[in-house]
Amino acid sequence: MLNKQPPISGGKHYINNQPPKAPSRFLWRMEAVFIFLSVLTVIVLATLLYLSASNNKKAQEASTLLNYNKGLNTQPDDSQTLAKNEPAVVRIAAAYCPNFDLRLGTVTQNFSGACSAGYGSGFIVSPEGYIATNGHVVKASVGEVLSTSIELGNLTVIKSYLNFLTKANLVSQATANDFYSKAAAGDKDAIKSISSSLSDSSLGSTEVKENSNESVYAIQLSDEAVVFDPKNLKSFNYDQNIVKAKLIDINYDPYANIPKDGFTGSDVAILKIDSGSNYPFNRLGSILGVGQGSKLTVVGFPGSAENELVSKDQSLPTATQGTVSSIRNANGTSNKLIQTDTSIAKGNSGGPAYDSAGEVVGLATYKSSDGSDGNTKINYMRDIQDIKDLLSKDNIQLPKESSGIQKLWEQGLAKFSKAYYTSAIADFKRLKSEYPQNRLVDNFIARAEDAKSKGKEATNPDLYLLLIGASIVFIIIPTLILFYVIRHHHKRRDKHNEYIKSQIKNDSAQEIIKARQAQKQAQSQPTAQRRSVNMLSHAQEPPKKL
């Protein structure tokens, strides 16, 4: 039958000969909503781009603000490296008090109550409070012990020393008595003369025997200055800022470790703070990552920085920068030394030398003159590998990543550098409550609050992420869904219109077919016989008249 024939136009067939569904009656409304959401998406994306650009600008300002050490020609990254590591740099006050014998020929004299007193630098390498420093910071020779004790007017030591000189026939009893009397009276010239006699060539063959020793180490964690008591070098005012430590291990011999004869070991030591287990710490690197021209940053407590120009109640670390001149082999051993032009001074000993990545690659250790008229000083760092070897020997494991106080500090600095001041202040205040010894935290809180008050804070990262998430969920995703829905309905409309057109063409084609079929049918029938009819012959006769 005709109505069962498929549409002709296009040659398309429909399932069960059913026409395609018509598009939604509200397609125009969906298109209007889509246009609105598209415009809103553009606005949201533009806003997010603006916020991102604004955050980047404010982060650059924050990085400049982070350059707190303006005495250095540093880049912002350098200052962040310094800020991250500096709280773990400590000042060490070491009192080395041995009981020893001096022997010259057949004369032997025992000494007790003598102590050396010296300051040095060090750095914490683990949250447990392990400290790396130089060996000569924590252990002294008998000569240094005697010199310190005599210069401080320790009469017990002065008496024993003069008695030793008298028995060795180096001074008369009368001279010894005279010097002692003057020293007891506080005569500084007499004390200086006694001390200078230690370098007399007549004592060159004196033998030293240490019987025992008592060492006291006070660690300055904050900017509160650690100070020796001249009357008792082993006594310190301990508090949360100045804590006591003990010697764990040492690779240093103050008698055999003489450079001109060649080293017999290194010059490193490890201390441990007696209490606590959540300290800031530095990460250890390797000199394999540095070479000639590599940048070095040294942090420590040079004694020359503690002078009459500054307060005696506060002690702050000093940072200096320079480059690696060369990597040298230490005389007499396979250990390495880093030669550098970085400025260091007495008191810097044991302080960390950082590479550009902020990892410790060496310890500030030696200062040597090159013998020229200008008396140029050449500085040397002990290889950090010497500390690593000592840590390994004592089975001391170092953390592989930041944790505790150090992680909180780095987290706050990272937020500060991105101008997220509110969040950074929260971290800094928490840090201050947990580790008030951090000498930088108050300064950073003040800087962050000042920048925040001036409207320099970047959009909060949580709010930024919330805006992005909300935009994706409520705008961007619905826009995409609506796009595909409208696209689907457009395809349905096109198919429906195509169907209508095909139906119209099909109906026209059916009419033509019907007409042709009728014509053919008419042509196929025989022609009917025609007959003539005399219409008049069938007409009725008119009625007759009466």
ABEGO torsion letter per residue (X at the ends): XAAABBBABGGBBBBGGBBBBBBBAAAAAAAAAAAAAAAAAAAAAAAAAAAAAAAAAAAAAAAAAABABAABBBBAAAAAAAAAAAAABBBBBBBBBBBBBBBBEABBBBBBGBBBBBBBBBBBABAAGBBBBBAAAABBBAAAAAAAAAAAGBAAAAAAAAAAAAAAGABBAAAAAAAAAAAAAGBAAAAAAAAAAAABAAAAABBBBBABBBBBBBBBABABBBBBBAABAABBBBBAABBBBBBABBBBBAAABBAAAEBABBBBBBBBBABEABBBBBBBBBAAABBBGBBBBBBBBBAAABBAABBAABBBBBBBBBBBABBBBBBGBABBBBBBABBBBBGABGBBBBBAAGBBABBBABBBBAGBAAGBBBBBBBBAAAAAAAAAAAGBBBBABBBEAAAAAAAAAAAAAAGBAAAAAAAAAAAAAABAABAAAAAAAAAAAAAAAAGABBBBAAAAAAAAAAAAAAAAAAAAAAAAAAAAAAAAAAAAAAAAAAAAAAAAAAAAAAAAAAAAAAAABBBBBBBBBBAAAABBBBBBBX
